[in-house]
């Protein structure tokens, strides 16, 4: 997991070095991945989750099947913002438990997690996701 995450982070500009110079030309300050309905089922975002969590490469990344296990649709609720020196993620506490072995390896992890009450009520969950998404973008870019 760590080497795959690091390879994505290396695509981004190093915030601590500023944005001047040839080595930063054409590099984004961050990579945003939104899966599921909110991301209009973006195949690129789904492919990145397959790459990060399953180590999928090649043809596996192009398959349009469910990201992980057929019963694990909650991965579609994850929002990742990958930067050179940090990762911001929106996910439920249930999803955090499922990917904990991977997320514990991430230095400078910024988490946005709705409460259990919000997670159990779809309208509250969606409202929390909208607020946290805005915070994630404004705080990290």
C-alpha positions in Angstrom: 0.0 0.0 0.0 2.7 2.5 1.0 4.7 2.2 -2.2 1.6 2.7 -4.3 0.5 5.7 -2.3 4.0 7.2 -2.5 4.0 6.8 -6.3 0.8 8.8 -6.5 2.2 11.4 -4.1 5.3 11.8 -6.2 3.1 13.2 -9.0 2.2 16.2 -6.9 4.1 19.4 -6.2 6.0 19.5 -2.9 4.2 22.3 -0.9 7.2 22.9 1.3 9.4 23.8 -1.7 7.0 26.3 -3.3 5.7 26.2 -6.8 8.7 27.7 -8.6 11.1 25.9 -10.9 11.2 23.3 -13.7 10.7 20.3 -11.4 7.2 21.6 -10.5 6.2 22.5 -14.1 3.0 20.7 -15.0 2.6 19.0 -11.6 -0.7 19.4 -9.7 -0.8 20.4 -6.1 -3.1 17.5 -5.3 -5.0 14.5 -6.8 -8.7 14.3 -5.9 -10.5 11.0 -6.2 -14.3 10.8 -5.8 -15.9 7.5 -6.4 -19.5 6.3 -6.5 -22.5 8.4 -7.3 -20.9 11.7 -6.2 -18.1 11.1 -8.7 -20.5 9.9 -11.4 -18.9 6.5 -11.0 -15.7 7.8 -12.4 -13.6 4.9 -13.6 -10.4 6.7 -12.9 -11.2 7.2 -9.3 -12.4 3.6 -8.9 -9.2 2.5 -10.6 -7.1 4.4 -8.1 -8.9 2.7 -5.2 -8.3 -0.7 -6.8 -4.7 0.2 -7.3 -4.2 1.5 -3.7 -6.2 -1.2 -1.8 -5.9 -4.3 -4.0 -2.6 -3.6 -5.8 -4.5 -3.9 -9.1 -2.6 -3.1 -12.3 -3.2 -3.4 -16.0 -6.5 -4.9 -17.2 -7.8 -5.1 -13.6 -7.9 -1.3 -13.4 -10.1 -1.1 -16.5 -12.7 -3.6 -15.3 -15.9 -1.8 -14.3 -16.8 -4.3 -11.6 -17.3 -3.2 -8.0 -14.1 -1.8 -6.5 -13.3 -4.4 -3.8 -15.7 -7.1 -2.8 -19.2 -7.2 -4.2 -20.6 -6.7 -0.7 -18.3 -3.7 0.0 -20.1 -0.8 -1.7 -19.2 1.6 1.1 -15.8 2.1 -0.6 -17.8 4.3 -3.1 -18.3 6.8 -0.3 -14.6 7.5 0.1 -13.2 10.8 -1.0 -9.4 11.0 -1.3 -7.2 14.1 -1.7 -3.7 13.0 -2.2 -0.9 15.6 -1.8 2.9 15.3 -1.8 3.2 15.4 2.0 -0.3 14.5 3.2 -3.6 12.6 2.5 -7.0 13.9 3.3 -9.8 11.4 3.3 -13.6 11.4 3.9 -15.0 8.1 5.1 -17.3 6.6 7.6 -16.1 5.1 10.8 -17.2 1.7 9.4 -14.9 2.2 6.4 -12.1 3.4 8.6 -12.2 0.0 10.4 -12.1 -1.9 7.1 -9.1 0.0 5.7 -7.3 0.7 9.0 -4.3 -1.6 8.3 -3.6 0.6 5.3 -4.5 4.0 6.7 -2.4 3.6 9.8 0.7 3.7 7.4 -0.2 7.1 6.0 1.8 10.0 7.5 0.0 13.3 7.8 -3.4 11.7 7.4 -6.3 14.2 7.7 -9.5 12.4 8.4 -13.1 13.6 7.9 -15.4 11.2 9.6 -19.2 11.7 10.2 -20.6 10.7 13.5 -22.4 7.3 13.9 -25.7 9.2 14.0 -24.9 11.0 10.8 -23.8 7.7 9.2 -27.1 6.1 10.0 -29.2 8.8 8.5 -28.7 9.3 4.7 -29.6 13.0 4.6 -27.4 13.8 7.6 -24.6 11.8 6.0 -24.8 13.6 2.7 -24.9 17.0 4.4 -21.9 16.1 6.5 -20.1 14.9 3.4 -20.8 18.2 1.6 -19.5 20.3 4.5 -16.4 18.1 5.0 -15.7 18.1 1.3 -15.7 21.8 1.2 -13.4 21.9 4.3 -11.1 19.3 2.8 -10.6 21.4 -0.4 -10.3 24.8 1.3 -8.0 23.5 4.1 -5.7 21.5 1.8 -5.3 23.4 -1.5 
